[in-house]
Amino acid sequence: MFAEISTRFIAYLAIFLFGLIVMRHGLYQLAQARLQGWLTTLTDSAWKGMLIGMLITAVLQSSTAVMVMLVGLVAARMIPFTHTIGVILGANIGTTITAELITFQIGSYALWILAAGMILLVFRHRLTYSLGSLFVGLACLFLSMSGFSSLAEPIAAFPAARDLFHWASSYSVNGMFLGAILAAIIQSSTACIAIAMGFLEDMSMSLPTAIAIMIGSNIGTCLTALLASIGTNGAAKKVAFANVWLNTLGALCFLPFIDGLASVSMMLSEHSSMQLAHASVLFNVICSLLLLPLIKPFTRFIEFVHPKL
């Protein structure tokens, strides 16, 4: 029983991550080299950097991909470290779009969307190929979400899973730690949120616990940028560390307000999945807007904490 459920869980996770990659590929084909050009020319102010970060992350459907791109551009001295903070804040907002997207109740049409995407992929025109990739990716996301929901009840029946959920719900910091570890392993905060949504739909997990996991997952995905900065210059390493500090400080500041965030999210929607998606948007938007006026002091803080980079 455990082996079967584990295999199905890994399969659904693989489908979800595959869907993200294919959808990202389709969207990227529509924008192509413009993305890097926007980063190098439109990030000279904090506000513009945040807007560009939101836009590019919405296209790539991955804040991690944007962070790796930033590390590479700073390492190549194409943009200075000080221009990246606004982009990081915007990327944190842009990555919430996928979580909102997968809450739409169109899972029953997933196979039709997949079929349409497969047909479009047959044509060699760039637009139809990009749209086909987008449709196939979306279909995979919706199919995997149905799979996560179907596994929530049998997973929650295991004593170890019940103990883990109880531990995560006992203190918000425990839930954040669980989200950070899970995101560091699978390298996708959106996948962590999708898994939490499955347990929310089955009422195996409370909304505050899911929100804590969501907040922690933002920290866990910082690992990829840290790995990408290995062997680069000091400025590029500061980008990776700035990402860690921004997400960690935002998580710690919101720690006492998780129950309040859950209450506001429940007022915005009756559906548990949408409540978590809305909480993700609220958390990232509030953190980014609060930190935006403090970019210069934050930059000096990074240079003070990591002077030898």
N, C-alpha and C positions, 0 to 999 in steps of 0.2 A: 504493500500500500504506500509506504513512504517513498520507495524507489519510483513508483508510478507518478506520484504527485510531484516529486522533485524533477523528474524528466519533463513533465508537462509544464512546470513552472519555468524551467530553463528554456524550453521551446517557445513559450509565449514571450519570455524576455528577449530571446533572440529575434523573434518576429517583430517585436516592438522596436528594438534597436535597428534592425534592418529597414523598417519602415521610415524611421527618422533619417537614416543615411540616404535612402532613395529619394525621399521628399526633399531633403537638403540639396541633393544633386540636381533635381529638377528645377528648383528655385534658383540655384546658383547658375545654371545654364542660361537663365533668362537675364541675369545681371552680369555674369562673368567678371572681367577685369575691372569693371567700374567700382567694385567693392574696395579693392586696394587703393584705387585712386581717391575715393572719398576719404579713406582713412588718412592718406598722406597730405591732402589739401584742405580738408574741412574740419580739422580738429584743433584749430588755433585758439578756440575759446571753449570754456567748460560747457556752456549750453549747447553749442554746435556739436561738441564731442559726444555729449549724452544723446542727442537726437540721432547722430550717425551711428552710435553704438546700438541704439534701439532698432534702427532700420536694418542694419547689416545682420544683427542677431535674428530679427524676424525673417530675413531671407535665408540665412544659414540654419535656422532652427537649432542653434547651439551656441551658448555663451562660451563654452570651452573652445570651440573652433575660432571664435573671435579673439579669445585670449592668446591662443597659440599664434594667430596671425599678428597680434600686437607685439608679442615677444620677438617674433622674427623681424618685424619692421624696425623695432627699436635696436635690435642687435645689428641690423644693417645700416643703422644711423639714418633711416629715412624719416623718422619722426622722433622728437625728443620724449624722454620719459614723462615730463610734466604735462604733455598733451594726451596722455593715455588714461588719466584718472576719470575724466568725464565719459570716455568711451566705455570703461568698465562699468560705471554706474548705469549707463544706457543699456549695456548688454544684459545686466541683471533684470532690467524691465522687459527687454525684448524676448527673453527666453520664456516668459510666462504665457506667451501667445499659444504655444503648443498645448499647455495644460488646459487653457480655456477651450481650445479647439476640440480636444478629445472628450469633452463633456457633452457635446451635442448628441442628442438621442437619434443618431442615424446609423447605429450599428447594424440594424437589419438590412441596410442597403449596402453593406460593405462589399459583399460579393459582386454586386452590380458595378460598384465603383472600381473594384479590382479588374473586372472584365473590360470596362471602358478603358482603363489605363493600359491593359495589355494590348488592346486593339490600337490605341494611339502610338504605342511603342513600335509598332510594325512600320510606321511611316518614318522616313528619313529626315523630314523637315525638322529643324531645330525646335520650333514652337510646339509641334505635336509631340515630339520626343520629350520635351520638358514637361508638358502637361501630362503625358502618360506617366512619367516618373512621379509627378506630384500625386496623381490619382492612386497609383500603386502603393506609394508610401502612406497615404491617408488610409487606404483600405487595410493595410497591415496594422496601423495604429488602432483602428476600431476593432479589428478581429482580436488583437492581443488584449485589448481592454475587456472584451467579453470573456476571454480566457482567464484573466486575472480575477474577475468577479466570480467565475465559476469555481475557482480554486480557493477562494477566501474561506468558505465554510469548512472544507476538509482540512485545510492547513490549521485553522483555528482550533480544530478538535484535538490536535496533538498537545499533550501536556507541556512540552518544551516551548511550543509557540505561545500557549496561554501564559506561561511564566515570562516569556520575553515581552509580550504585550503588557503584562502587568508591571513589569520592571520599567518599560518605556513610559507608561502612563503615570507611574508613581511620582516622578519629578520631570519637569519639562526638559531639564538638561539631559536626562537620560534619553528622551526621545530625540533630542538634537544629536546626541552622540551616535545613536543608532542610524539616523539619517545620514550623518557624515560618513560613517563606516560603509554603509550600503552604497552611497554615491561614489565613494573612493574606489570601490570594487568594480562597479558597473560603469562608472564614468558618465553618468547621465542623471542630472537632477530631475529631469522630466520623467524618466523611467521610474525613479523612486516615488514621485508623486502619483504616477499611474498605478503602481503597486498599492500605495496607501489608499487610493480611490477604490480599488477593488475590495479592500477590507472595510472601508467606510460603507460601501453599498450593501455589504453583508452584515453591517452593524457589529463586526468583530473588533472594531477600533473606534475610539471616540474622536471627535473632530479636533479637540486641543492636542491630542497625541499625534494625529496626522499632521497638524500644523507644525508641531515641534520637529517631526521627521522632515517635513518640507524645508524648514529653516536650516536644519543641520545639513541637508543635502547640498545646499548652496556652498557650504564649506568644503564638503567632500570632493566636489568637482574641481576644486582649485589644484588638486594633485597633478593633473595633466599639464597645466601651465608651469608648475614647478619643475616637472620632468623636462619640459621643452626648453627651459632656461639653462639646463645643465650645459656647461661648456661655452655659454655666451658671455658677453661683456657685462659689466656691473649694472649698466642702465637697464638691460633686458631682465636681469635678475630682480631688479627693483620693481618692475612691472608685475612679475609673478608674486612677489611678496606683498605688493600693494593690493593685489586681488585677494590674497588670504586675509590681510588685515581688514579690508573693507567688509568682507562677508562675515568675518568673525566678530568685529565690533558691532555690525548691524544685528547679528544674531543675539549677542549679549545684551544689547540695548532693548531688544524686543522681548527678552526672556520673561520679564514680569508682566507683560501685556498679552500673553498668548490667549488666555481665557477671554479677554476683552476683544481680541481680534476674531476669536471664534464666534462671539456674540454678534459682532457686526456682520460677519460673513453669513450667519444664519438669518439675519434680517434681509440680506440681499437675495437669498434664494432658498427654496424649500428642498432642493436636491443636494444630497451630501457631497457628490462629486463637484458640483458647481461651487459649493461653499468652500471647498479646499482650493479650487482654482482661483476663486475671488480672493481668498486669503493670501495666496501667493502673489497676486497682482498688488494688493494693498501693501503687503510687507515690502516688496521690492520698490514700489513707487515711493512710499513714505521714506524708506531708508535712503534712496537715491536723492530725493528732494532735500532731505535734511543735511546730507553730506555735501551737496553741490556747492553751497556758499563757502564750505570749509576746505575746498580743494587745495588752496595754497598752504594753509597750516598743516593739512594732512600730508602734502608733499614734503614739507620740511620735517614732519614727524618720521616719514619713511627714511629720509636721508640721515636723520639723527639716529634712528634705531639700527639702520644698516649702513654705517659710514664706510665700511671697507669694501663694499661691492663695486 
